[in-house]
Amino acid sequence: MDQFVNIRTKTAGAGSPKDHHAPISKPIKIYHPDRKTIPFVFASPHSGRDYPDDFVNASQLDPVRLRRSEDSFVDELFACVPDVGAPLLAARYPRAYVDPNREAYELDPGMFDEPLPGYVTTNSVRVSAGLGTIARVVTNGEEIYRHKLSFAEVKGRIESVYRPYHAALQRLISETKEAFGKCILVDCHSMPSTGGSIEDDTDRKGVDIVLGNNHGTTCAPELMNFVDERLTGLGFQVRRNNPYSGGYTTRHYGRPRQNVHTLQIEINRALYMDEITIQKHEGFADLAGKVSALLHSLNELQSF
């Protein structure tokens, strides 16, 4: 899988900045299979790590702290998706820059130097937590920006990166449903080992994976049961819908009666990375192998 890491350092003590480049021109990457053989689409909305210069320069956080909101390396954990006959959609831009797992305009008015248009959602749980479409804080609660933002700047981000992500996702869903009569969308995430949840600040030590289907409304129970049983059989401690029941993508696209099923997977970051340094550790290869085993078992899933 491509390695699209790109973040600058701002302080002189950290060395000279890397060469400037234009803002993100390719906000997504789709990894297509040679042939589609299963009715699945996989998406990784939060593993992007291409940081525009203007965003880094506007932040009061150093590069490592700025990356704390990433679902780091999740796209790599699911790199074998095309090998099992399904596409993988990955965001190239970071969640802290634009979060595609939100409504298009879910914004905190306190972040702006001007009133927001009436169509903006300003009072959601996500906004209150500082984690709207344009986040105010990183996962551990540190404020991102040094100054107020302009709405024109934020609108540009949303239209140039959020819209293409969802246009591509909708296209993949429609193509899959047309080919197979149904589509199963798996939204792939990672979760902090402790804290960091909008829904619940429960300590997640001992919980390896959380499966979310908005408490049974976004996918058939057969799908949830199958994935749960396979993951449990691989040695994982699995929990359902607590503290993560599924974000915007899961709720928005999940329409079981219309043969579109959605399931969110949250993987405990402590299984595969150092959460402080944002580096993979020795557990990564083992976890990736088990994810591969799950994916290769999907063709055993009976019709529902």
C-alpha positions as CSV (number, residue, x, y, z in Angstrom):
1,M,0.0,0.0,0.0
2,D,1.1,3.5,-0.8
3,Q,2.8,5.4,2.1
4,F,1.3,9.0,1.9
5,V,2.9,10.5,5.0
6,N,3.4,14.2,4.7
7,I,3.6,16.5,7.7
8,R,5.9,19.5,8.3
9,T,7.7,20.8,11.3
10,K,7.4,24.4,12.2
11,T,10.1,25.0,14.8
12,A,13.7,25.8,14.0
13,G,14.9,23.4,16.6
14,A,13.3,20.5,14.7
15,G,15.3,21.3,11.5
16,S,14.5,22.9,8.2
17,P,10.9,22.6,6.9
18,K,10.3,20.2,4.1
19,D,9.5,21.6,0.6
20,H,6.2,23.3,0.3
21,H,3.6,21.8,-2.0
22,A,0.1,22.7,-3.1
23,P,-2.9,21.8,-0.9
24,I,-4.2,18.3,-1.3
25,S,-5.2,17.7,-4.9
26,K,-6.0,14.0,-4.5
27,P,-8.0,13.7,-1.3
28,I,-8.8,10.0,-1.7
29,K,-7.2,6.8,-2.7
30,I,-9.2,3.8,-3.9
31,Y,-7.6,0.4,-3.9
32,H,-9.6,-1.7,-6.4
33,P,-9.5,-5.5,-6.7
34,D,-8.7,-7.1,-10.0
35,R,-12.2,-8.6,-9.9
36,K,-15.0,-8.0,-7.5
37,T,-16.1,-11.3,-5.9
38,I,-17.8,-10.3,-2.7
39,P,-20.5,-7.6,-2.1
40,F,-18.3,-5.6,0.3
41,V,-16.9,-2.1,0.3
42,F,-14.4,-1.1,3.0
43,A,-13.6,2.5,4.0
44,S,-11.0,4.1,6.1
45,P,-12.0,7.8,6.7
46,H,-9.5,8.6,9.5
47,S,-6.2,7.2,8.5
48,G,-5.2,10.0,6.2
49,R,-1.8,11.6,6.9
50,D,-1.2,14.2,4.2
51,Y,-1.0,17.5,6.2
52,P,-1.3,20.8,4.1
53,D,1.3,23.4,5.0
54,D,-1.3,26.1,5.9
55,F,-3.0,23.7,8.3
56,V,0.2,22.8,10.1
57,N,1.2,26.4,10.3
58,A,-2.1,27.4,11.7
59,S,-1.9,24.8,14.5
60,Q,-0.4,25.4,17.9
61,L,0.5,21.7,18.2
62,D,3.7,20.0,17.2
63,P,3.5,17.4,14.5
64,V,3.2,14.3,16.7
65,R,0.5,15.9,18.9
66,L,-1.4,17.0,15.8
67,R,-1.5,13.4,14.6
68,R,-3.2,12.1,17.8
69,S,-6.6,12.2,16.1
70,E,-5.5,9.8,13.3
71,D,-6.7,6.3,13.1
72,S,-3.1,5.7,12.2
73,F,-2.2,2.8,9.9
74,V,-5.8,1.4,9.7
75,D,-5.6,1.5,5.9
76,E,-2.5,-0.6,6.2
77,L,-4.2,-3.1,8.5
78,F,-6.8,-3.6,5.8
79,A,-4.4,-3.5,2.9
80,C,-5.4,-7.0,1.8
81,V,-9.0,-6.0,1.1
82,P,-8.5,-6.0,-2.7
83,D,-7.0,-9.5,-2.5
84,V,-10.3,-10.8,-1.2
85,G,-12.3,-9.1,-4.1
86,A,-13.5,-5.8,-2.6
87,P,-12.5,-2.2,-2.9
88,L,-10.9,-0.1,-0.1
89,L,-11.5,3.7,0.0
90,A,-9.0,5.6,2.1
91,A,-8.9,9.3,2.9
92,R,-5.5,10.9,2.2
93,Y,-6.2,14.0,4.3
94,P,-6.2,13.8,8.2
95,R,-9.3,13.7,10.3
96,A,-8.1,16.8,12.1
97,Y,-8.2,18.7,8.8
98,V,-11.6,17.5,7.7
99,D,-13.6,14.6,9.2
100,P,-15.7,12.7,6.6
101,N,-17.4,10.8,9.4
102,R,-19.6,13.8,10.2
103,E,-22.3,15.8,8.4
104,A,-20.9,18.0,5.7
105,Y,-21.3,21.2,7.8
106,E,-21.2,20.2,11.5
107,L,-19.2,23.1,12.9
108,D,-18.5,24.9,16.2
109,P,-19.4,28.6,15.8
110,G,-16.8,29.5,18.5
111,M,-14.0,28.6,16.1
112,F,-14.9,31.3,13.6
113,D,-14.4,35.0,13.2
114,E,-17.8,35.5,11.7
115,P,-21.4,34.2,12.0
116,L,-22.1,30.9,10.2
117,P,-24.8,30.3,7.6
118,G,-28.1,29.0,8.8
119,Y,-27.6,25.6,7.1
120,V,-24.7,24.8,9.4
121,T,-25.4,22.3,12.3
122,T,-23.9,23.9,15.4
123,N,-25.5,22.0,18.3
124,S,-24.6,18.3,17.9
125,V,-22.9,16.1,20.4
126,R,-19.9,16.0,18.1
127,V,-19.6,19.8,17.9
128,S,-20.0,20.1,21.7
129,A,-17.0,17.7,22.1
130,G,-14.9,19.8,19.7
131,L,-15.0,17.0,17.1
132,G,-17.2,18.4,14.3
133,T,-16.5,18.3,10.6
134,I,-13.6,20.7,11.3
135,A,-12.3,19.6,14.7
136,R,-11.5,22.1,17.4
137,V,-9.4,19.6,19.4
138,V,-7.4,16.5,18.8
139,T,-8.5,13.2,20.5
140,N,-6.9,14.0,23.9
141,G,-8.6,17.4,24.1
142,E,-5.8,19.7,23.1
143,E,-6.9,22.7,21.1
144,I,-5.7,22.7,17.5
145,Y,-5.7,26.3,16.3
146,R,-4.0,29.4,17.4
147,H,-6.5,31.8,15.7
148,K,-10.1,31.9,14.6
149,L,-11.0,30.5,11.2
150,S,-12.8,32.0,8.3
151,F,-15.9,30.2,6.9
152,A,-14.6,30.6,3.3
153,E,-11.5,28.6,4.2
154,V,-13.5,25.8,5.9
155,K,-16.0,25.7,3.1
156,G,-13.1,25.2,0.7
157,R,-11.8,22.3,2.7
158,I,-15.2,20.6,2.8
159,E,-16.0,21.1,-0.8
160,S,-12.6,19.9,-2.0
161,V,-12.0,16.9,0.2
162,Y,-15.2,15.9,2.1
163,R,-17.4,16.0,-1.0
164,P,-15.1,13.8,-3.2
165,Y,-14.8,11.2,-0.4
166,H,-18.5,10.8,-0.1
167,A,-19.1,10.9,-3.9
168,A,-16.6,8.1,-4.2
169,L,-18.2,6.1,-1.4
170,Q,-21.7,6.4,-2.8
171,R,-20.4,5.4,-6.2
172,L,-18.7,2.2,-4.8
173,I,-21.9,1.3,-2.8
174,S,-24.1,1.8,-5.9
175,E,-21.7,-0.2,-8.1
176,T,-21.6,-3.0,-5.6
177,K,-25.3,-3.2,-5.1
178,E,-25.9,-3.2,-8.9
179,A,-23.4,-6.1,-9.3
180,F,-24.5,-8.2,-6.3
181,G,-28.0,-7.0,-5.4
182,K,-26.7,-5.7,-2.1
183,C,-23.8,-3.9,-0.5
184,I,-22.1,-4.4,2.8
185,L,-20.1,-1.3,3.9
186,V,-17.5,-1.8,6.6
187,D,-16.3,1.4,8.1
188,C,-12.8,0.9,9.6
189,H,-11.5,2.8,12.6
190,S,-9.1,2.6,15.6
191,M,-9.8,3.7,19.1
192,P,-7.6,5.0,21.9
193,S,-7.0,2.4,24.6
194,T,-8.5,4.8,27.2
195,G,-10.6,7.9,26.9
196,G,-11.3,9.7,23.6
197,S,-14.9,8.7,23.0
198,I,-17.7,11.1,22.4
199,E,-20.3,8.5,23.4
200,D,-18.6,7.2,26.6
201,D,-15.4,7.8,28.4
202,T,-15.3,4.1,29.6
203,D,-11.9,2.6,30.1
204,R,-11.4,0.1,27.2
205,K,-8.6,-1.9,28.6
206,G,-9.3,-5.5,27.8
207,V,-11.6,-4.6,24.9
208,D,-9.8,-5.3,21.6
209,I,-12.5,-4.5,19.1
210,V,-15.9,-2.7,19.2
211,L,-18.5,-3.5,16.5
212,G,-21.1,-0.9,15.9
213,N,-24.4,-1.1,13.9
214,N,-26.3,1.7,15.7
215,H,-27.8,-0.8,18.1
216,G,-29.1,-3.2,15.4
217,T,-30.5,-0.7,12.9
218,T,-27.8,-0.5,10.1
219,C,-27.1,-4.2,9.3
220,A,-28.6,-7.6,9.4
221,P,-28.0,-9.5,12.7
222,E,-26.4,-12.3,10.6
223,L,-23.6,-9.9,9.6
224,M,-22.9,-8.7,13.1
225,N,-22.9,-12.2,14.5
226,F,-20.6,-13.6,11.8
227,V,-18.0,-10.9,12.3
228,D,-18.2,-11.1,16.1
229,E,-17.8,-14.9,16.0
230,R,-14.9,-14.8,13.6
231,L,-13.0,-12.1,15.6
232,T,-13.7,-13.9,18.9
233,G,-12.4,-17.1,17.3
234,L,-9.2,-15.2,16.4
235,G,-8.7,-14.4,20.1
236,F,-10.1,-10.9,20.3
237,Q,-12.2,-9.5,23.1
238,V,-15.2,-8.1,21.2
239,R,-17.9,-5.7,22.4
240,R,-20.9,-4.4,20.5
241,N,-22.1,-0.8,20.3
242,N,-20.4,0.4,23.4
243,P,-18.9,2.9,23.5
244,Y,-19.0,3.2,19.7
245,S,-22.3,2.4,18.0
246,G,-21.4,3.8,14.6
247,G,-20.8,7.3,13.3
248,Y,-22.3,9.4,10.5
249,T,-21.2,7.0,7.8
250,T,-22.7,4.0,9.5
251,R,-26.0,5.7,10.2
252,H,-26.2,7.6,6.9
253,Y,-25.6,4.7,4.5
254,G,-27.0,1.8,6.5
255,R,-30.4,0.9,4.9
256,P,-30.9,-2.8,5.4
257,R,-34.4,-2.7,3.9
258,Q,-32.8,-1.3,0.7
259,N,-30.0,-4.0,0.8
260,V,-27.3,-1.7,2.0
261,H,-25.8,-2.9,5.3
262,T,-23.2,-1.0,7.3
263,L,-20.9,-2.1,10.1
264,Q,-18.3,0.0,12.0
265,I,-15.2,-1.7,13.3
266,E,-13.1,0.0,16.0
267,I,-9.7,-1.6,16.8
268,N,-7.8,-0.8,20.0
269,R,-4.7,1.1,19.1
270,A,-2.7,-0.5,21.9
271,L,-2.8,-3.7,19.9
272,Y,-0.6,-2.4,17.1
273,M,1.0,1.0,17.9
274,D,2.6,3.3,20.4
275,E,-0.2,5.9,21.0
276,I,2.3,8.5,22.2
277,T,4.9,8.3,19.4
278,I,2.4,7.3,16.7
279,Q,4.7,4.4,15.7
280,K,3.8,0.8,14.9
281,H,5.1,-1.8,17.4
282,E,5.7,-5.5,17.2
283,G,2.0,-6.3,17.4
284,F,1.2,-4.8,14.1
285,A,2.2,-7.8,11.9
286,D,0.2,-10.2,14.1
287,L,-2.9,-8.0,14.0
288,A,-2.7,-7.5,10.3
289,G,-2.5,-11.2,9.8
290,K,-5.6,-11.7,11.9
291,V,-7.5,-9.0,10.0
292,S,-6.5,-10.8,6.8
293,A,-7.9,-14.0,8.2
294,L,-11.2,-12.3,8.9
295,L,-11.3,-10.8,5.4
296,H,-10.6,-14.1,3.7
297,S,-13.5,-15.7,5.6
298,L,-16.1,-13.3,4.3
299,N,-17.0,-15.5,1.4
300,E,-18.3,-18.0,4.0
301,L,-21.0,-15.5,5.0
302,Q,-24.4,-17.0,4.1
303,S,-26.9,-14.9,2.3
304,F,-29.2,-12.7,4.3
